[in-house]
């Protein structure tokens, strides 16, 4: 059962704190609240077991064996440790599991993002110095 008081609290929290969104999972229900066009839109989805990759429709243009590295938080995406340093990775680079591939800055903290897989960088999707959302695809990696 959905707790509407919890939804109201989450909406107020997003509005009052000026954050772009948040997600809460409780009692088998996942509630996601995001700020849209200056307002706040609550979205809820049942938190059932995810469908297997074979039953999920493949997004257009996504190849077999290509995995997205996603942002673990809301922040600003940086390809290099400083403006005058070379990028951590380029399209076409081969990476290893645990290798730092970018930085996401959140509230003045610079968080190094490590790859959870090894492979080849197929495409860098996020733009350097631009905001990213939680779960946003940052780059695509062809698993090796």
C-alpha positions, 0 to 999 in steps of 0.5 A: 500500500502506498503511503501518501503522507510519505509522498507529500513529505518527499515532494516537500523535501524536493521543493524546499531543499531545491534538489532535482529529485530523489528515490525511496524504496519502502514495502515493495514500492519504489517512489521517485520524485523529480523536479520537472519544469520548475514543478515537482512530479511524483512517479511511483513504480512497483519494485518487482524483480527486474526483467531479465536482459533477454525479455527486456526490449533493447533500446534502439542503437544499443549493441549486444554486450554494450553496458552503460556506466551511469552516474551514482548521484546528481552532480557535475560531470568531469572527464579529467581531474583538472581543467589542464589534465588529459581526460581519464578516458577517450572513446576507443580506449580499453579500460579495466574493472575498477579504473577511474573513468570520470568524476562527478562533483556533488556539493563540492565533493569530487567523486571518482567514478570507477568502471564496474566492467572491463572493455572498450569505451564505445561512446561518451554520452555526458558533456564535460562540465555539465550537470548529470542526474542520478542514473544518467548514462555517462558512457557506453562500454563494450564488454571484453 
